[in-house]
Amino acid sequence: MSKLEEVFQNKTAFIPFLVADDPDFETTVQNILTLAENGADIVELGIPFSDPVADGPVIQAADLKAFKAGVNTNRVFEIVEEVRKTSDVPIVFLTYLNIPFKYGYDKFCQRCQKLNVSGLVIPDCPLEEQGEIRTFADKYDVDLIPLIAPTSGDRIEKIAANAKGFIYVVSSLGVTGVRDDLAVQQLNDTIQRIRKVTDVPVAIGFGIHSPEQAEKLATIADGIIIGSAVVKIVDAGHEDLQNELTDYVKNIKEAISVKA
Ligand SMILES: O=P(O)(O)OC[C@@H](O)[C@@H](O)c1c[nH]c2ccccc12
């Protein structure tokens, strides 16, 4: 069982998402630590990319802030390095394929291993195109987290059977961002198909923001991923940001712990 898979043992994992360097280096480090200390089981850290095709307005705006702050891949690794001085919280990167490609797959995955970054979510890299990066991800024990979308159809079993770490089930079509109407029954059907071919944990993301939604989804999934709603709190930039994040994580954590 991979390190990430172990995180899901006996609990529903909460996986909040942040954009690295939004709005700056220090705040990102502090935000990760606050999320970790108050219940985040895995932190998904986005490496900003200039053409984030799967991202909605909230995350795109956060990416722009990070670019203004001067973000680049090395700096994202330095953020993790800083976090590692005080925290072992599991971290996965969300990034588009061009970022590790330009950095060099070997060097990128090696640095992930060194900093204990356990997985990569790469929305523009379908299973069929993983070839090259997979060689290095395997070499350095970094899990490539596959995405399964409502459009995955016949490919669900094949994607699931090849998965390590966890499987990211995308709740709805379109781009990232808060939604009120999630098709729980349809998601459950997808998850049942996945469970027939693998024991790898399944986490749901896209559109989730409220404790009520999280609670409902926790009855069918092993993990809950929340991005835009967390990024919105960060980008409001209130002085008591750390308290706001703390309250948010605690509420979600509590909601998903009362699993039926
Ligand atoms: O923002 P949302 O709707 O809560 O969705 C999660 C999400 O932000 C995070 O996992 C993510 C950020 N960018 C992505 C691109 C593709 C898939 C997933 C993501």
Ligand as a Chemical Component Dictionary entry (heavy atoms), coordinates in Angstrom:
data_LIG
# 
_chem_comp.id                   LIG 
_chem_comp.type                 NON-POLYMER 
_chem_comp.pdbx_formal_charge   0 
_chem_comp.three_letter_code    LIG 
# 
loop_
_chem_comp_atom.comp_id 
_chem_comp_atom.atom_id 
_chem_comp_atom.alt_atom_id 
_chem_comp_atom.type_symbol 
_chem_comp_atom.charge 
_chem_comp_atom.model_Cartn_x 
_chem_comp_atom.model_Cartn_y 
_chem_comp_atom.model_Cartn_z 
_chem_comp_atom.pdbx_ordinal 
LIG O1  O1  O 0 -12.354 24.145 -6.902  1  
LIG P1  P1  P 0 -13.221 22.967 -6.648  2  
LIG O2  O2  O 0 -14.485 23.036 -7.456  3  
LIG O3  O3  O 0 -13.407 22.709 -5.202  4  
LIG O4  O4  O 0 -12.454 21.685 -7.284  5  
LIG C1  C1  C 0 -11.269 21.125 -6.668  6  
LIG C2  C2  C 0 -10.075 21.702 -7.191  7  
LIG O5  O5  O 0 -10.004 23.062 -7.007  8  
LIG C3  C3  C 0 -8.688  21.110 -7.226  9  
LIG O6  O6  O 0 -8.614  19.763 -7.010  10 
LIG C4  C4  C 0 -8.223  21.509 -8.590  11 
LIG C5  C5  C 0 -7.663  22.694 -8.873  12 
LIG N1  N1  N 0 -7.379  22.785 -10.198 13 
LIG C6  C6  C 0 -7.794  21.649 -10.817 14 
LIG C7  C7  C 0 -7.768  21.276 -12.142 15 
LIG C8  C8  C 0 -8.301  20.068 -12.499 16 
LIG C9  C9  C 0 -8.832  19.200 -11.520 17 
LIG C10 C10 C 0 -8.847  19.572 -10.175 18 
LIG C11 C11 C 0 -8.350  20.806 -9.812  19 
# 
loop_
_chem_comp_bond.comp_id 
_chem_comp_bond.atom_id_1 
_chem_comp_bond.atom_id_2 
_chem_comp_bond.value_order 
_chem_comp_bond.pdbx_ordinal 
LIG O1  P1  DOUB 1  
LIG P1  O2  SING 2  
LIG P1  O3  SING 3  
LIG P1  O4  SING 4  
LIG O4  C1  SING 5  
LIG C1  C2  SING 6  
LIG C2  O5  SING 7  
LIG C2  C3  SING 8  
LIG C3  O6  SING 9  
LIG C3  C4  SING 10 
LIG C4  C5  DOUB 11 
LIG C4  C11 SING 12 
LIG C5  N1  SING 13 
LIG N1  C6  SING 14 
LIG C6  C7  SING 15 
LIG C6  C11 DOUB 16 
LIG C7  C8  DOUB 17 
LIG C8  C9  SING 18 
LIG C9  C10 DOUB 19 
LIG C10 C11 SING 20 
# 
